[in-house]
């Protein structure tokens, strides 16, 4: 059943003639040719490739709207916004709120409420910004306008949810969260963010060399995975040792599914810890590897990587 729940995101507006050029220079995403009405994930990395902030960029005709996790807002506004030097790019926090409609796979509820957008697209819907997502939409705007949109969605057949529903949906969708999975020293490939937040054909941004080095030369020592849970575990639960360690980071409210860092070479269906080490105790089974694709954006299929020769 379609459900509406709040997201702990903030809207940061970026204006000025150099707004796109600046974010092209400092983030992992290719934005220079992004047309208005599109939405793109991006990362701000340190020189070692570790995330300092993550956000979505909604490209509007006269500005960029960044959807930023609340805990990363200060980094985006103060660090990114404070280092534009001579470029004309101005960052401003807003008091807008964000809600999500999910489990609306055919878009019927969003259409009935006048709030539909295709995945990866955005458009104004009255006083709110509507962003198309897999399985629904995000609605961004002033509190009163967003509450009006929520009422329209409820009238169209959605149910009202809360942060617990948001967490359940996030884990089921295999989406890493800022400050939980997306933390230093994990690199974007380990987090499964190459398909959504990185363009591999792009160069000359902070952390790019580390991203390219892992993609072309090495193998991730760990990968984020969606796992089925057997037995009782909690966030922070670990088993195994060294490179064979598994660590749960997020647990679904019903305890049956989780996100976990697993050894980088495991396959779907693997049970961890390995070799029966759990002896009837808690263990997990890999259901999916987050962001698992051989051709993320910008990857050149004609180039043979060193890792593929081994």
C-alpha positions in Angstrom: 0.0 0.0 0.0 1.4 3.5 -0.9 2.7 5.2 2.2 3.8 8.8 3.0 6.6 9.5 5.5 9.0 12.3 6.4 12.6 12.4 5.4 15.3 14.0 7.4 16.6 16.1 4.5 17.2 19.8 4.1 17.0 21.9 0.9 20.0 24.1 0.1 19.7 26.4 -2.8 22.6 27.3 -5.1 22.3 30.3 -7.3 24.7 32.4 -9.4 26.0 32.2 -12.9 28.8 29.7 -11.9 26.6 27.4 -9.8 26.8 24.4 -12.2 30.5 24.9 -13.0 31.4 25.0 -9.3 29.6 21.8 -8.4 31.1 20.2 -11.5 34.5 21.1 -10.2 34.1 19.8 -6.6 31.7 16.8 -6.7 31.8 13.3 -8.1 28.9 13.8 -10.5 28.9 15.1 -14.1 26.6 18.1 -14.0 27.9 20.4 -16.7 25.5 19.1 -19.3 22.6 18.1 -17.0 19.4 19.6 -18.4 16.8 21.4 -16.2 14.3 19.1 -14.8 16.7 16.3 -14.0 18.0 15.0 -10.6 21.4 13.5 -9.9 23.1 12.1 -6.8 26.5 13.6 -6.0 29.3 13.2 -3.4 31.7 15.7 -2.0 34.9 13.6 -1.2 38.2 14.3 0.6 41.5 13.7 -1.2 41.4 10.1 -0.2 38.0 9.4 -1.7 36.1 9.3 1.6 32.7 11.0 1.6 32.4 14.4 3.3 28.8 15.0 2.2 26.3 13.4 -0.1 23.2 15.0 -1.7 20.9 15.0 -4.6 21.0 17.9 -7.1 17.8 19.0 -8.7 18.6 21.1 -11.8 16.1 24.0 -12.1 16.2 26.7 -14.8 17.6 29.4 -12.5 19.1 27.5 -9.6 20.1 24.2 -8.2 18.2 22.6 -5.3 20.3 20.3 -3.2 18.6 17.7 -1.0 21.1 17.2 1.8 20.9 14.9 4.9 20.4 17.1 7.9 23.7 16.1 9.5 25.6 17.2 6.3 23.9 20.6 5.9 26.6 22.5 7.7 29.4 21.0 5.6 27.5 21.8 2.4 26.6 25.4 3.3 29.8 26.3 5.2 32.5 24.3 3.5 31.3 24.0 -0.1 29.5 27.4 0.1 32.5 29.1 1.7 35.1 27.9 -0.9 33.7 29.3 -4.1 36.6 31.8 -4.3 36.0 34.0 -7.4 33.2 31.9 -8.8 29.6 33.2 -8.7 27.9 30.4 -6.7 25.9 31.2 -3.6 24.7 28.6 -1.1 21.7 29.3 1.1 19.9 27.0 3.6 16.1 27.0 3.6 13.5 25.9 6.1 11.8 23.5 3.6 10.8 20.0 4.6 10.7 16.8 2.6 8.3 13.9 2.6 8.4 10.7 0.5 5.6 8.7 -1.1 6.7 5.1 -1.7 5.2 1.8 -2.7 3.4 3.6 -5.5 5.0 1.7 -8.3 2.4 2.5 -10.9 2.2 6.1 -9.9 -1.5 6.0 -9.5 -1.6 7.8 -6.1 0.9 10.5 -7.1 -1.1 11.1 -10.4 -4.4 11.4 -8.5 -2.8 13.9 -6.2 -1.3 15.9 -9.1 2.2 15.1 -7.8 3.6 12.6 -10.3 7.1 12.8 -11.7 9.2 10.3 -13.6 12.1 8.7 -11.9 15.1 11.0 -12.1 13.0 14.0 -13.1 11.7 17.0 -11.1 9.2 19.8 -11.6 7.3 22.4 -9.6 3.9 21.4 -8.4 2.4 24.6 -7.1 4.4 25.7 -4.1 6.3 22.4 -3.8 9.1 20.7 -5.8 8.2 17.1 -6.9 11.1 14.7 -7.5 10.5 11.3 -9.1 11.9 8.3 -7.3 11.8 4.6 -7.8 8.5 3.6 -6.4 7.2 7.1 -5.8 8.1 10.7 -5.4 9.7 13.1 -2.9 7.8 16.4 -2.2 9.9 19.4 -1.1 8.7 22.8 0.1 7.5 25.0 2.9 5.8 23.2 5.8 2.3 24.3 5.0 2.6 23.5 1.3 4.0 20.1 2.0 1.2 19.3 4.5 -1.2 20.3 1.7 0.5 17.8 -0.6 0.4 15.1 2.1 -3.4 15.6 2.5 -3.8 15.3 -1.3 -1.8 12.0 -1.2 -3.8 10.6 1.7 -7.1 11.5 -0.1 -5.8 9.7 -3.1 -5.3 6.5 -1.2 -1.9 6.7 0.6 -1.5 6.0 4.3 0.6 8.1 6.7 3.8 6.7 8.0 6.7 7.7 10.2 10.5 7.4 10.6 10.1 3.6 11.2 8.5 3.2 7.8 11.2 5.3 6.2 13.9 3.0 7.7 12.0 -0.1 6.6 11.7 1.2 3.0 15.4 2.4 2.9 16.8 -1.0 4.0 14.5 -2.9 1.6 15.6 -0.7 -1.2 19.3 -1.1 -0.3 20.0 2.6 0.1 23.0 3.6 2.3 22.3 6.4 4.8 24.6 9.3 5.5 26.4 8.9 8.8 25.4 5.2 9.1 26.8 3.5 6.1 28.2 6.5 4.3 31.1 7.3 6.6 34.8 7.6 6.3 36.9 5.6 5.3 34.5 3.8 3.0 34.9 4.7 -0.7 32.0 5.1 -3.1 32.4 1.7 -4.7 32.4 -0.1 -1.3 29.1 1.8 -0.6 27.5 0.8 -3.9 27.2 4.5 -4.9 28.9 4.3 -8.3 25.6 3.9 -10.3 23.9 6.7 -8.5 26.4 9.3 -7.3 29.6 9.0 -9.5 30.5 9.5 -13.1 33.6 7.5 -13.9 34.5 9.5 -17.1 34.8 12.6 -15.1 38.2 13.8 -13.7 39.9 16.5 -11.7 37.6 16.6 -8.6 38.7 16.0 -5.0 39.0 12.2 -4.4 38.7 11.3 -8.1 42.1 9.5 -8.1 41.1 7.2 -5.3 37.8 6.4 -6.9 39.5 5.6 -10.3 42.3 3.6 -8.6 39.9 1.3 -6.9 37.7 0.9 -10.1 40.6 0.2 -12.5 43.3 -1.4 -10.3 42.0 -2.9 -7.1 39.1 -4.7 -5.6 36.9 -3.4 -2.7 37.9 -5.2 0.5 34.3 -4.9 1.6 30.9 -4.3 0.0 27.6 -3.0 1.3 24.9 -5.7 1.0 21.3 -6.2 1.8 21.1 -9.3 3.9 18.5 -11.6 5.4 19.0 -12.0 9.1 18.8 -15.3 11.0 18.8 -15.0 14.7 19.0 -11.9 16.8 21.5 -9.2 15.8 21.6 -5.4 16.2 23.4 -2.6 14.4 27.1 -3.0 15.1 26.9 -6.8 15.3 30.0 -8.4 13.8 31.2 -11.9 13.0 34.3 -13.3 11.4 37.6 -11.6 11.4 40.0 -9.6 9.2 38.9 -9.5 5.6 36.2 -12.1 6.2 34.4 -10.0 8.7 30.7 -9.1 8.3 29.3 -6.0 10.1 25.6 -5.1 10.3 25.0 -1.3 10.1 21.2 -1.0 9.8 18.4 -3.3 10.9 14.9 -3.3 9.6 12.2 -2.8 12.3 11.0 -6.4 12.1 14.6 -7.7 12.4 14.4 -9.8 9.3 16.5 -7.8 7.0 19.6 -5.5 7.3 22.3 -3.7 5.6 25.8 -4.9 6.3 29.4 -4.6 5.1 30.5 -8.0 3.8 33.8 -9.3 2.3 34.3 -7.8 -1.2 34.4 -11.1 -3.0 31.2 -12.7 -1.6 28.3 -13.5 -3.9 24.6 -13.4 -3.5 23.4 -16.4 -1.5 26.5 -16.5 0.7 26.1 -17.1 4.4 28.2 -15.2 6.8 30.1 -15.9 8.9 31.5 -18.5 6.6 32.3 -22.2 6.9 29.7 -22.8 9.5 31.4 -20.6 12.0 28.0 -19.4 13.4 27.3 -23.0 14.8 23.6 -22.3 15.0 24.0 -18.8 16.2 23.1 -15.5 14.5 24.1 -15.3 10.8 23.2 -13.4 7.7 22.6 -14.4 4.1 23.5 -12.0 1.2 20.4 -11.1 -0.7 21.9 -8.4 -3.0 25.0 -6.4 -3.3 24.2 -2.7 -3.3 25.0 -0.9 -6.6 26.3 -4.1 -8.2 26.8 -3.4 -11.9 29.7 -3.9 -14.3 28.9 -0.7 -16.2 28.3 2.3 -13.9 27.9 5.7 -15.6 31.1 6.7 -17.4 32.7 3.3 -17.4 34.4 2.4 -20.7 33.4 -1.1 -21.7 36.4 -1.3 -24.1 39.0 -0.8 -21.3 40.2 -4.0 -19.5 40.8 -3.3 -15.9 43.6 -4.9 -14.0 41.1 -6.6 -11.6 39.5 -8.3 -14.7 42.8 -9.9 -15.7 43.3 -11.7 -12.4 
